[in-house]
Amino acid sequence: MTRTASENTASDRLGELASTIRKQAAAPATRRHLRGLPTFKVVKDVPEHLQALLDELKDAERKADI
């Protein structure tokens, strides 16, 4: 016996979603698109104003004991 859409469980829907995502990630169109994106690279030099904000965040986290 097959279930109707309203009878599908949350687990079934998550399984279907995972399957759909895997198929889309492996699709040739997706792979072509991703190859065309710039390569991610880590920048070691952070501008001073951003470093100051990061330092403030670190101090706030330390004070909050996070």
CORSULZI-V459335 format. One record per pair of residues at least 12 apart in sequence whose ideal C-beta (glycine too) atoms are under 10 Angstrom apart, sorted by sequence separation. I is the first residue (numbers start at 0). J is the second residue. D is the distance in whole Angstrom. If there is no record, write none. Layout:
i = [I I]
j = [J J]
d = [D D]
This chain:
none
